Amino acid sequence: MNSYDIAVLTALSELGKRYGLEPYDLDANIQAPDSGPEVKISFDKPPNGDKSQRYWRMMSDLGISDQHGPQLTGTEEIVWTTVQAALKRAPNSVFRA
């Protein structure tokens, strides 16, 4: 894990908070291929119950619609820019359940 991974995971955690999700609700994994510039963030095990709808709204803000294996793929810059743009669109205050 490098500083980029930590920065992206921290930003995703903040994004999740704005939707009332805990870090364990996201279960995000960053994978960098052995060759090439692409990074892939996979989101495993979406939460159940009332958090599911908030989770998918957050995924939508990230431009993710695949419910069978949500992932965000692109160069480091594209992934970072996408996460930052989602933060700008997200609710400004932390969701209160």
N, CA, C and O of each residue as an XYZ file, in Angstrom:
388
protein
N       0.855     -1.174      0.000
C       0.000      0.000      0.000
C       0.899      1.235      0.000
O       1.880      1.309      0.740
N       0.546      2.192     -0.838
C       1.342      3.408     -0.922
C       0.490      4.621     -0.531
O      -0.674      4.474     -0.158
N       1.066      5.796     -0.617
C       0.359      7.006     -0.189
C      -0.876      7.283     -1.054
O      -1.873      7.800     -0.549
N      -0.825      6.952     -2.331
C      -1.983      7.132     -3.205
C      -3.146      6.261     -2.716
O      -4.277      6.731     -2.594
N      -2.852      4.995     -2.442
C      -3.890      4.081     -1.961
C      -4.534      4.619     -0.682
O      -5.757      4.604     -0.538
N      -3.713      5.084      0.225
C      -4.220      5.614      1.497
C      -5.094      6.845      1.253
O      -6.156      6.984      1.859
N      -4.652      7.730      0.373
C      -5.428      8.944      0.072
C      -6.779      8.590     -0.539
O      -7.794      9.177     -0.163
N      -6.812      7.651     -1.465
C      -8.070      7.261     -2.110
C      -8.996      6.583     -1.101
O     -10.188      6.886     -1.054
N      -8.459      5.675     -0.302
C      -9.292      4.995      0.693
C      -9.825      5.968      1.739
O     -10.956      5.819      2.202
N      -9.028      6.954      2.114
C      -9.481      7.985      3.058
C     -10.615      8.804      2.442
O     -11.611      9.085      3.109
N     -10.469      9.184      1.179
C     -11.510      9.950      0.498
C     -12.786      9.114      0.352
O     -13.886      9.643      0.513
N     -12.655      7.822      0.052
C     -13.825      6.955     -0.046
C     -14.511      6.799      1.305
O     -15.738      6.730      1.379
N     -13.729      6.746      2.358
C     -14.298      6.668      3.708
C     -15.104      7.924      4.017
O     -16.195      7.836      4.579
N     -14.577      9.093      3.654
C     -15.290     10.356      3.855
C     -16.575     10.377      3.025
O     -17.622     10.817      3.501
N     -16.488      9.906      1.800
C     -17.666      9.848      0.940
C     -18.727      8.941      1.576
O     -19.906      9.291      1.615
N     -18.310      7.806      2.062
C     -19.235      6.890      2.713
C     -19.904      7.506      3.928
O     -21.102      7.319      4.141
N     -19.138      8.241      4.727
C     -19.707      8.909      5.910
C     -20.838      9.836      5.521
O     -21.847      9.927      6.221
N     -20.672     10.520      4.411
C     -21.697     11.469      3.968
C     -22.997     10.772      3.577
O     -24.061     11.389      3.525
N     -22.889      9.483      3.307
C     -24.081      8.689      3.001
C     -24.499      7.808      4.174
O     -25.357      6.938      4.023
N     -23.906      8.025      5.323
C     -24.270      7.261      6.508
C     -23.703      5.857      6.520
O     -24.260      4.963      7.158
N     -22.592      5.657      5.815
C     -21.955      4.350      5.750
C     -20.672      4.348      6.579
O     -19.956      5.346      6.651
N     -20.408      3.232      7.184
C     -19.168      3.040      7.933
C     -18.107      2.479      6.986
O     -18.446      1.923      5.941
N     -16.832      2.618      7.338
C     -15.786      2.071      6.462
C     -15.967      0.582      6.156
O     -15.646      0.138      5.054
N     -16.473     -0.187      7.108
C     -16.675     -1.618      6.865
C     -17.856     -1.890      5.933
O     -18.008     -3.009      5.443
N     -18.688     -0.885      5.685
C     -19.781     -1.043      4.722
C     -19.279     -0.970      3.281
O     -19.951     -1.455      2.371
N     -18.121     -0.376      3.065
C     -17.606     -0.180      1.712
C     -16.775     -1.347      1.222
O     -16.920     -1.758      0.071
N     -15.923     -1.886      2.049
C     -15.058     -3.014      1.694
C     -14.398     -2.799      0.331
O     -14.549     -3.620     -0.574
N     -13.663     -1.687      0.190
C     -12.993     -1.336     -1.061
C     -11.579     -1.924     -1.098
O     -10.845     -1.889     -0.111
N     -11.227     -2.460     -2.255
C      -9.896     -3.036     -2.465
C      -9.255     -2.378     -3.675
O      -9.846     -2.342     -4.755
N      -8.058     -1.862     -3.498
C      -7.333     -1.231     -4.605
C      -6.338     -2.233     -5.167
O      -5.555     -2.842     -4.437
N      -6.390     -2.385     -6.491
C      -5.470     -3.291     -7.167
C      -4.776     -2.540     -8.292
O      -5.419     -1.937     -9.151
N      -3.468     -2.590     -8.268
C      -2.691     -2.002     -9.361
C      -2.135     -3.159    -10.184
O      -1.526     -4.072     -9.629
N      -2.334     -3.132    -11.492
C      -1.814     -4.218    -12.327
C      -0.293     -4.211    -12.350
O       0.352     -3.203    -12.059
N       0.257     -5.360    -12.704
C       1.715     -5.484    -12.777
C       2.310     -4.571    -13.837
O       3.425     -4.072    -13.687
N       1.560     -4.359    -14.901
C       2.054     -3.462    -15.947
C       0.908     -2.574    -16.406
O      -0.252     -2.987    -16.397
N       1.230     -1.382    -16.797
C       0.219     -0.455    -17.274
C      -0.195      0.536    -16.199
O       0.090      0.340    -15.017
N      -0.868      1.597    -16.615
C      -1.191      2.683    -15.696
C      -2.523      2.530    -14.953
O      -2.831      3.348    -14.086
N      -3.324      1.497    -15.275
C      -4.662      1.419    -14.693
C      -4.681      0.894    -13.268
O      -3.915      0.011    -12.884
N      -5.585      1.475    -12.510
C      -5.850      1.079    -11.137
C      -7.293      0.591    -11.106
O      -8.149      1.130    -11.807
N      -7.563     -0.422    -10.301
C      -8.932     -0.905    -10.174
C      -9.310     -0.932     -8.693
O      -8.597     -1.498     -7.864
N     -10.446     -0.309     -8.382
C     -10.983     -0.371     -7.028
C     -12.240     -1.215     -7.105
O     -13.201     -0.865     -7.791
N     -12.222     -2.324     -6.398
C     -13.374     -3.220     -6.339
C     -14.086     -3.018     -5.014
O     -13.452     -2.872     -3.969
N     -15.403     -3.011     -5.071
C     -16.218     -2.886     -3.872
C     -16.926     -4.218     -3.662
O     -17.785     -4.605     -4.454
N     -16.564     -4.913     -2.597
C     -17.133     -6.216     -2.311
C     -18.225     -6.109     -1.258
O     -18.233     -5.194     -0.434
N     -19.126     -7.044     -1.302
C     -20.172     -7.189     -0.300
C     -20.901     -5.898      0.053
O     -20.646     -5.325      1.112
N     -21.798     -5.428     -0.803
C     -22.594     -4.244     -0.457
C     -23.388     -4.505      0.818
O     -23.775     -5.646      1.072
N     -23.637     -3.490      1.617
C     -24.398     -3.687      2.850
C     -25.846     -4.066      2.562
O     -26.378     -3.762      1.494
N     -26.468     -4.723      3.511
C     -27.872     -5.107      3.396
C     -28.753     -4.098      4.110
O     -28.264     -3.196      4.790
N     -30.037     -4.262      3.948
C     -30.990     -3.442      4.681
C     -31.040     -2.015      4.200
O     -30.854     -1.731      3.017
N     -31.298     -1.108      5.143
C     -31.484      0.306      4.794
C     -30.219      0.960      4.262
O     -30.299      1.975      3.570
N     -29.065      0.408      4.565
C     -27.820      0.996      4.061
C     -27.595      0.697      2.582
O     -26.813      1.379      1.920
N     -28.271     -0.310      2.069
C     -28.075     -0.699      0.675
C     -28.428      0.434     -0.284
O     -27.682      0.704     -1.225
N     -29.553      1.094     -0.053
C     -29.972      2.188     -0.937
C     -28.959      3.339     -0.910
O     -28.637      3.911     -1.951
N     -28.462      3.674      0.282
C     -27.460      4.749      0.394
C     -26.162      4.352     -0.296
O     -25.510      5.176     -0.938
N     -25.794      3.080     -0.157
C     -24.589      2.549     -0.799
C     -24.673      2.735     -2.317
O     -23.718      3.195     -2.943
N     -25.827      2.373     -2.908
C     -25.969      2.465     -4.357
C     -26.079      3.902     -4.829
O     -25.700      4.206     -5.961
N     -26.590      4.797     -3.988
C     -26.556      6.233     -4.346
C     -25.112      6.710     -4.403
O     -24.745      7.471     -5.298
N     -24.290      6.270     -3.455
C     -22.881      6.634     -3.456
C     -22.185      6.051     -4.688
O     -21.385      6.730     -5.331
N     -22.491      4.800     -5.011
C     -21.906      4.178     -6.204
C     -22.298      4.975     -7.451
O     -21.480      5.172     -8.350
N     -23.541      5.425     -7.499
C     -24.000      6.225     -8.631
C     -23.199      7.517     -8.743
O     -22.838      7.924     -9.847
N     -22.918      8.164     -7.617
C     -22.093      9.379     -7.638
C     -20.681      9.097     -8.145
O     -20.019      9.978     -8.693
N     -20.232      7.864     -7.957
C     -18.915      7.467     -8.465
C     -18.984      7.017     -9.929
O     -17.960      6.701    -10.535
N     -20.201      6.990    -10.492
C     -20.362      6.559    -11.876
C     -20.414      5.052    -12.028
O     -20.179      4.528    -13.117
N     -20.720      4.353    -10.947
C     -20.745      2.893    -10.937
C     -22.193      2.426    -10.903
O     -22.967      2.855    -10.047
N     -22.562      1.545    -11.833
C     -23.928      1.035    -11.838
C     -23.994     -0.487    -11.792
O     -25.074     -1.040    -11.582
N     -22.889     -1.173    -11.980
C     -22.868     -2.630    -12.007
C     -23.059     -3.196    -10.604
O     -22.175     -3.081     -9.756
N     -24.211     -3.804    -10.368
C     -24.505     -4.343     -9.047
C     -23.944     -5.742     -8.844
O     -24.083     -6.309     -7.760
N     -23.312     -6.310     -9.867
C     -22.767     -7.660     -9.747
C     -21.254     -7.659     -9.555
O     -20.630     -8.719     -9.604
N     -20.681     -6.547     -9.349
C     -19.243     -6.445     -9.157
C     -18.806     -5.020     -9.329
O     -18.002     -4.710    -10.209
N     -19.335     -4.137     -8.484
C     -19.018     -2.711     -8.658
C     -17.523     -2.450     -8.577
O     -16.841     -2.903     -7.659
N     -17.037     -1.711     -9.558
C     -15.622     -1.350     -9.553
C     -15.409     -0.037    -10.290
O     -16.198      0.366    -11.145
N     -14.323      0.606     -9.927
C     -13.897      1.865    -10.532
C     -12.521      1.618    -11.132
O     -11.600      1.205    -10.427
N     -12.378      1.867    -12.424
C     -11.128      1.568    -13.118
C     -10.663      2.785    -13.904
O     -11.470      3.503    -14.496
N      -9.369      3.005    -13.904
C      -8.775      4.090    -14.675
C      -7.363      4.360    -14.210
O      -6.830      3.654    -13.355
N      -6.768      5.379    -14.774
C      -5.443      5.777    -14.311
C      -5.576      6.327    -12.888
O      -6.684      6.607    -12.430
N      -4.470      6.480    -12.205
C      -4.512      7.051    -10.857
C      -5.196      8.410    -10.866
O      -5.998      8.713     -9.983
N      -4.879      9.224    -11.861
C      -5.467     10.564    -11.946
C      -6.973     10.503    -12.168
O      -7.725     11.240    -11.530
N      -7.416      9.634    -13.067
C      -8.850      9.522    -13.350
C      -9.609      9.034    -12.126
O     -10.660      9.579    -11.788
N      -9.088      8.022    -11.464
C      -9.749      7.491    -10.262
C      -9.817      8.568     -9.187
O     -10.865      8.765     -8.571
N      -8.713      9.263     -8.957
C      -8.684     10.321     -7.939
C      -9.688     11.433     -8.281
O     -10.442     11.878     -7.416
N      -9.694     11.873     -9.531
C     -10.608     12.925     -9.967
C     -12.065     12.478     -9.812
O     -12.916     13.276     -9.417
N     -12.353     11.234    -10.115
C     -13.708     10.694     -9.975
C     -14.151     10.703     -8.521
O     -15.279     11.092     -8.219
N     -13.282     10.281     -7.626
C     -13.618     10.261     -6.193
C     -13.816     11.687     -5.676
O     -14.736     11.939     -4.898
N     -12.968     12.613     -6.099
C     -13.099     14.001     -5.663
C     -14.394     14.631     -6.192
O     -15.050     15.391     -5.481
N     -14.756     14.319     -7.426
C     -16.002     14.838     -7.997
C     -17.214     14.273     -7.248
O     -18.195     14.984     -7.028
N     -17.146     13.005     -6.860
C     -18.239     12.395     -6.089
C     -18.376     13.072     -4.729
O     -19.487     13.262     -4.236
N     -17.250     13.435     -4.127
C     -17.293     14.148     -2.841
C     -17.984     15.503     -2.997
O     -18.714     15.936     -2.105
N     -17.757     16.164     -4.116
C     -18.398     17.463     -4.355
C     -19.906     17.326     -4.542
O     -20.658     18.224     -4.164
N     -20.359     16.206     -5.123
C     -21.783     15.972     -5.343
C     -22.491     15.404     -4.122
O     -23.713     15.504     -4.010
N     -21.742     14.816     -3.215
C     -22.323     14.140     -2.044
C     -22.945     15.143     -1.082
O     -22.614     16.329     -1.113
N     -23.849     14.663     -0.223
C     -24.385     15.552      0.812
C     -23.240     16.184      1.601
O     -22.229     15.535      1.870
N     -23.408     17.460      1.969
C     -22.337     18.168      2.666
C     -22.177     17.766      4.116
O     -21.079     17.858      4.666
N     -23.254     17.322      4.746
C     -23.152     16.931      6.138
C     -23.196     15.423      6.254
O     -23.685     14.731      5.361
N     -22.691     14.930      7.342
C     -22.686     13.495      7.597
C     -24.120     13.037      7.822
O     -24.866     13.667      8.571
N     -24.506     11.943      7.176
C     -25.848     11.399      7.288
C     -26.098     10.927      8.714
O     -25.246     10.274      9.316
N     -27.246     11.251      9.241
C     -27.641     10.796     10.577
C     -28.788      9.804     10.423
O     -29.847     10.151      9.898
N     -28.584      8.591     10.872
C     -29.632      7.551     10.765
C     -30.693      7.740     11.815
O     -31.646      6.963     11.876
